[in-house]
């Protein structure tokens, strides 16, 4: 059974029912992951990339205001 990279809790994922693009969440810490690969199972955290993009947009807006 796969484990959460954040808290190492077992993730309740039905391996025969999961597909690329599905979103799964850790019941323990609430971190959400997108399935990017099925064989072998590969997960990528959701939200980290968005936060970085938001930070870049804020930096650009601050530079324009100066």
C-alpha positions as CSV (number, residue, x, y, z in Angstrom):
1,X,0.0,0.0,0.0
2,X,1.4,3.4,-0.9
3,X,2.2,5.9,1.8
4,X,1.9,9.7,2.1
5,X,5.2,11.4,1.4
6,X,4.3,14.1,4.0
7,X,3.3,12.1,7.0
8,X,4.0,8.5,6.0
9,X,0.4,7.4,6.7
10,X,-0.9,4.6,4.4
11,X,-3.0,6.0,1.5
12,X,-6.2,4.3,0.9
13,X,-5.9,3.9,-2.9
14,X,-7.5,1.1,-5.0
15,X,-4.6,0.4,-7.4
16,X,-6.9,-1.3,-9.9
17,X,-9.3,1.7,-10.0
18,X,-6.9,4.7,-10.0
19,X,-6.1,6.5,-13.3
20,X,-3.7,9.2,-14.3
21,X,-5.1,12.6,-13.4
22,X,-7.1,11.3,-10.4
23,X,-6.8,13.3,-7.2
24,X,-6.3,11.5,-3.9
25,X,-6.0,12.9,-0.4
26,X,-4.3,11.7,2.7
27,X,-6.8,11.1,5.4
28,X,-4.2,11.9,8.1
29,X,-2.7,15.2,7.0
30,X,-5.1,16.3,4.3
31,X,-2.4,16.7,1.6
32,X,-3.9,16.2,-1.9
33,X,-1.9,14.4,-4.7
34,X,-2.5,14.1,-8.4
35,X,-1.8,10.7,-9.9
36,X,0.8,11.2,-12.6
37,X,1.7,7.6,-13.2
38,X,0.0,4.3,-12.5
39,X,2.6,1.6,-13.0
40,X,4.5,2.3,-10.9
41,X,2.3,4.7,-8.9
42,X,3.6,8.3,-9.0
43,X,2.0,11.1,-7.0
44,X,2.7,14.8,-7.1
45,X,1.4,17.2,-4.4
46,X,-1.3,19.6,-5.5
47,X,-1.0,23.2,-4.4
48,X,2.8,23.7,-4.2
49,X,3.0,24.8,-7.8
50,X,0.1,27.1,-7.5
51,X,1.6,28.8,-4.4
52,X,4.9,29.4,-6.3
53,X,3.0,30.9,-9.3
54,X,1.0,33.1,-6.9
55,X,4.3,34.3,-5.3
56,X,5.7,35.1,-8.7
57,X,2.7,37.1,-9.7
58,X,2.8,39.0,-6.4
59,X,6.5,39.8,-7.0
60,X,5.8,41.0,-10.5
61,X,2.9,43.2,-9.3
62,X,5.2,44.7,-6.6
63,X,7.9,45.5,-9.2
64,X,5.3,47.3,-11.4
65,X,4.1,49.4,-8.5
66,X,7.6,50.8,-7.8
